[in-house]
Amino acid sequence: MREHILFLTGKLAEPSLCKILKAMEPVDFDYTVKQLGLSVAALMTAEMVERRLTETGEATRILVPGRCRGDLEKLSKKLGLPVERGPNELKDLPAYFGRSGPAPDLSRYKVCLFAEIVDAPQQSVQGILDRAAYYRSCGADVIDLGFLPSEPFDHLEEAIQALKAEGYCLSADSLEPEDLIRAGKAGVDYLLSLTEKTLYIADEVGSTPILVPAARGDLPSLERAMESLDKQGRAWLADPILEPIHFGFMDSLARYHELRRRYPQAPLLMGVGNLTELTDADTTGINAILFGIISELGISAILTTEVSSHARRAVREADLARRIMYAARENNALPQNIDDGLLCLHERRPFPDSSKEIAELAARVRDPSYRIRISQEGIHIFNRDGIHRAQDPFDLFPHLAVAGDAGHAFYLGIELARAQIAWQLGKRYSQDEELDWGCAYEQETEDLMEQKPPGTTLQNSKRGEGNGKA
């Protein structure tokens, strides 16, 4: 039987909804549009639907506005039909019905994510556990314990034991061989970093070594270390070292490329902190570009951290970037239109309404409540008494009838400030909604990405297996 969808809406949105549905035709479902007698569809609640919806006709499914509040599961049982939320914006309705292709799968990735606690010796065991839990929540697969020069780490073994009890996969990062031997014997899974001169550490412990050149840019020494462990049948990862900008950055990228050319299957690791931490730029863009490079080179793992204040979301960004790049690569597509999480300051389509469409909407308003919208031209505020547009909220204030109503003035001040920020940056604005800052701000929303169990390692994080030389 052909599906019949009942679209519920408000008086003001009804014409736009009908126009969009008409433009979508032909569709593989029948539909009916019903407005429930309220002006603003976003104010709809499940309780209101239950009171006002007296007839569902031939509907097999009901679609309510995305901002409809209340218990839809309870409402579905009451009406005997599935009730679902549509998109927040009507302009996104075609994409909701798959007109822009199927939703990308962000549950998959290949790059293993190491997140470093750089000051682990200075943290208590509980402090280390807390930081590890935070990194895990951001998507980290491996918790890296960073040592500090000349700083004792007397509670190293206790910290490793506590972390292992919580199911963490661990690495240790030190320049001192003695530190790495201690960490390896205590049970960490990886050691950063060994050279051809310190390979004896791998003989003393069972941890997987991360190999680096014996001297800056010395690829032959790195290759010798790789081949030495290959002969022993030992697992390893190789890190040619990514350098900061103006201190060998391009040469270091070339070394990664050369190593990949010569060893097509070798598991490589890239430490990205020399760019995210040492470049005063938003880390979302840096991570996007880095993970594009990582994807093209087939790098198996990355090491990142959050030391600089501007890099305080770097782990979460890295987790999202690896998923986006994986989805793009699997679909042989550009990393576009997959997810907006790295678009923290801007959006692909910031202005869903034109000035003309907003004016048409304003002409249908018959009550004194103020509505606020933005277009490419600026901020629009309107009610039954007229519409005004400006780019500075202070220019709008003389037109607002809020004298003597401090609460109303305060509310409009907050909303107009949000609208101004959205207009200036090119972001979506919806009245009474927080601005969406992507993964730069932890929203209280359900995470749509599948979470992995603790202890995910290179061997079970959906990566390709095997090393070896061409």
N, C-alpha and C positions, 0 to 999 in steps of 0.2 A: 504494500500500500504506500502511496506517495505521502511523504511527510507534509504536515501542515503546521506552520509555526505562527503562533500568536505573538505579535510584537506589542508590548505595553509601553506607553510613552506619555508625555505631558502635552499641554496645548501648544506651547511654543515650539517644541521639537517635532511635532507631528508632520508639518509640511516638509521639513528637511529629511525626516526618516522616509516618508513616502517617495521623495525625489531620489534618494539614494537607492532604495529598493527597486524603483523603476529602472534606474540606470544599470543595475546589476542584472536585469533580465536578459536572456533567459536563465532561470535558476532551476535547480533540481528539487524544488519544494514549492508547495503552495503557501500563501501567507495571508494574514489579516492583521491590520494595524488598528489598535484600540487605544485611545487616550482616556485616562482615568479621571479627568476632571480637575487635575492639578496643573498649575502653570509650568512649574519647573520639574522636568523628569528626574533630575538628580536628587530631588527631595523625596522620591518614592521610597516606601518601606514595605517590607513583607506584610506587616499588619494592615497597611493601607490597601494593598492588593487584595488581601483576604476579605476586607470589608466592601470594597468597591467593585470587584470583579464578580459579576453575577452570572455571566454566561461565557463559556469558552468555545462554543460552536463546534467546529470540526477539528479543532486544534489537537495535535499530538505532542506538542512541545510549546512551552511558553518562554519567551526571552524578555527579560527585564533590563533596564539600563544598568551599566556597569557599576554605578555608584549607589544602586539600590541597597539599602541597609536591611538587616534582619536575617532571620533563619529561613533560608530558601528550602532546606530539606523538610522542615516542618510544613512549609507552605505547599510543597509538592505533594506530601501525604494528604493534606487537607483537600487539595484540588483534584488529586488523582492523576496528575500529569507532571512530568519533569519540568521544573522551573530553573532556568539558568541565567546567569549574568552575562550580558553582552559586553562589548568594549566600552571604555569610559567615554570615548569620543565617537560620534556618529560617523565621522569621516573614516574611521578605522573599521567600519562594518564589513566592507568587501574583504579586507585581509582576514577578519574573523571567520569568514566563510571560505577561506582558502583561495581567494582570488589572486593572492600574491604567492601562491605555492604553499607546500606543507611547512609547518613550523620546524625550524632546525632542531636537531637533537644535540643538546649541550651536556648530555650526561657522559660523553666519551672524550678521552684525551689520551695522548701517549707520553707526554713530557712529565717526568717525576719531579715534584716540587719540594726542594729542600728549603727550609726557613730557619735562619740562624738567630740564636739568642747570643748576641755578641758579647754580652757582659755576664755570662753565666757564673764565673767565679765570684762575682760580687752579689749574686742573688742567693737568697735562701733556697732550700729545697722546695718549699712551698711556692716561692716566687717563680722558680723555674717551671714548676708544674702549672702555675697559672698562665705563664707566657706560652707554654706549649699548648695548653687548652685553647688559648686565643688563636694561635697559628693554625691549629687543627680546624677550628671553626671557620677560618679563612680559606681552607682548602689544602694546607700543607700535608704532604705525604711523609716527609722525614723531618724530624726536629734536629737541628744542628747545634751542638754545644760549642760555642766559641770560647777559646782560651784567651787570656790577656797576657802580654809580655810581663814577666817578673811578678805576676799576680798568682799567689797560691790558690789552688782549687782543692782544698782538703776534703770537701764533701762530694767530690766527683762520683765516687762509687755509690754513695748513698743516693745521689740524684739520679744516676742511671738506673739503679734498682727501683726507685720510686716511679720513674717514667716507664720502665718496662712493665711494671705491675699494672699500668694504665693502658698497655697495649701499643705504645709508641714505637715506631721505627726510628733509630737514632744514628747520628753521625757526630764525630768530634773533629774540631778544626784547630790545629795548633802548628806552630813552627818548630816546636820542641819534640824530638823523637820520644823522650821519656813520657810526655803527656799522652801521645798517641798510643804508646804501649799500655799505659795504665787504662786508657779508655777502651782499647781493644780487649784487654783481659777482663774488663768489667762488663763487656757485652754489647758495645755499640756495633751497629751494622756496617757503617762506612767510616773511613778515615780520610780526612783532608789535611795535608796533602803529602804524597810520597813522590820522591824523585828516584832516578836510577841509583842514587847514592844512599837512599834510605829504604831500599826494597827489603832489607833484612827484617824490617818491622812486620812486613806481611808474613814472613816465616814464623814469627813469634805469636801472632794472633790470627784469628779466623775472620776478621772484618774485611770487607771489600775495600781495596784502596782506590782513592781518587789520585790519578797520576798527573803531575805537572812537569814542565821543563826544569832541568837542573839550573838553568840560568835564563834570564828574560829572553824570550823569543827563540830559544834553543830547541827547535822541533826535533832534530836528530836524537837528542838525549831523551825526549819524551817517547819517540818511536822505539828506542832501545828498551826502555822500561816496559812498554806495552808488549813487545815481542818476548821479553824475558818472562813475563807472567803468563803469556800464551803458552810458552813451552812447558810451564808447570801446570797448565790446565786451570789457572786461577782466574776468577772473574775480576774485572776492573772497569773503571771509567777514566777517560782521558780529558784533561782540561788544559787547552793551550793558553788560557788566561786572556780574558777580555780587558783591554786597557782603557783608561779614561780618554775622553776627547782631548786632542792636542798633546797627548802623551802616548801616542802609539795606537790609537783606536783603530784606524784603517788597516795598519799592518797586522794588528791582532785579528781582525776579521778575516784578512787574507790567510792567516795561519789556520783558522778554523776551516776555511774553504779548502785549503791545500790538504789538510789532514783528512777531511772527508773525501776528497778526490782520491787520495791514495789508499784509504781504508774505508770503503763504502759501507761496511757493516759495523764499524767500531762504535761502541757506546761512548758518546761524548757528553761532557757536562760543561755548562757555561755559567759562570758567576756574573750576575747582571748588576750587582751593587755598584760597580765602578761607573755605571751610567745613571742608574736611578738615584743613587745617593749623591753623586758628585756633579750633577747637572741641575741647575736651578730652572727646572721646567716641570710642568705637571707630569707625574709619572704614568698617567694613563696612556698618553701618547707615546712615551718612551717604551712602555711595556708592549704596546700594540706593534710598534716597529720591530722591537727585539724579538717578539714571538713570531713575527712573520719571517725573520731571518732564521730563527730556531726551527721553524716548520720546514723551510726550504732546505736547510742543512740536515734535517733529520736528527737533531740533537735530542738525546735521551733524557737529560735531566738539567735543571737549573738550580742555582743557589741564589737566594735573595734574602733581604732583611728589611727592617724598618727602623733605621737609626735616625736619619734626618727627619725633622718635623714634617717636611713637605712630602716625605715618602711613607707616611703613616698608614697608607692603605695598599702598599706595594704587593703584599702577599695575596690579598684578595683580588687585586687587579691581575696579577700573574695567573692566578687560577682561572679567571674568566678569559683572559687572553689566550691561554693554551686551548681552551674549549672552543673558542670562536675560530681560531686558526685550524684546529683539527676538523671542525665542521666544514670550513671553506675548502680545505684540501680534499676531504672525502668527496665533496660535491663538485670538485674541479671548478670552483667559483672564486670570485673575489671575496675578500672579507667584508662584504657589505650586506646590509639588510638581514643580518643574522641575530644580533642582539645589541641593545642600546646601552649596555652597562658601562662601556668605556667612553660613551659620549656624555661626559659629566657636565661640561659647560655649554654645549650646544646640542641641537637635535637635528635629525634629518629633515623633519617636516615640522618646524616650530609653530607655524601659523596656519591652523586648519581652516580658518575663516578669513575671507576677504572683508574689506571695509564695506563693500556693497551688501554682502550677506549679513553682516552684523547690523547694518542699517535696516534691512528687511526684517530681521528678527526684532529689533527695537520697535518697529512700527506696529507690531502685534501685541506689545506689552500694554496691559490695562491696569496695572497696580503700581503703588508707590515704591516697591522694593527695588533697590539698585542692583543691576547686573553689570558685571565687569568682564570684558573680553579684550584680547589683543589681536592686532593684525600687523602686517608689515609696516603700516603707517604710524602705529602708536597704540596708546591705551584708549579704550572706549568704555564709557560708563553711561548707563541709560536706565530710565524708568518711564512711566506713562507720560511724564512731563517733558521728555525729550532726550536727546543723545548728545554727548560731548566727547571730543577726542583731543588728546594732547600727548606729548612725549614726556612731560614732567608732571607728576601728580599734583604739585603745588598749583599748576595752572588750572586744574580741575576743581580744586577746593571751593572757589567762589561760586561755583554752579551747584553745589551740593546743599540740600536743605537739611542740615544737621545742627544748626545753631541751637544750643541748649540741650542737646542730646549727646553727652560725652561718650556714652557707650557706643552709640552708632558711629560717631566720628572716629573713635579708636578702632573699631572694626574696619571701617572703610580705609583708614590710614594703613593698617596692616595689609589689607588686600591690594591696595593700590601700590604699595611698596613691592609686594611680590610680583605684581603685574609689570612694574617698571623693570625689575631685575630680569624677568623672563623676556621682556621685549628687548632689552639691551643686549642680552647674551644670545638670544635666539632659542628660547626654550618654550616648551608647552606650558600654558597657564590655564588652570581650571579653578574657578572661584571656589573658595573654602577648601582647597586641596593644597598640601605642601608641594613645593617644587621638587621635581625628581632629579636628584644629583647622581644617578647611576650608582656605580659601586664606590663612589667617593664618600658616600654616607650610608650607614647601615639602616636601611628602612625596616620598619616593622611589618614586613610582608613575607609571605611564604616563599622559600627558596625553591625555584622550579628545577634547579639542577640536582641531579641524583647525587647523594652524599655517599662517599665510600666508607668502608669500615676502617677503624684505626689499624695501623700497622701496614698500610698499603706500601709496597716497595716496587723497585724497578721490575721485579720478576712477575708482579701480578697487577700492574697498572695499565693493562691494555697496550703494551708496547711491543715492538718487534724484538725478537731474541737474537743473540749471537753477536760476537765481535769477529775480528779477523781481517787480514790484509787482502788488498786486491791482488 
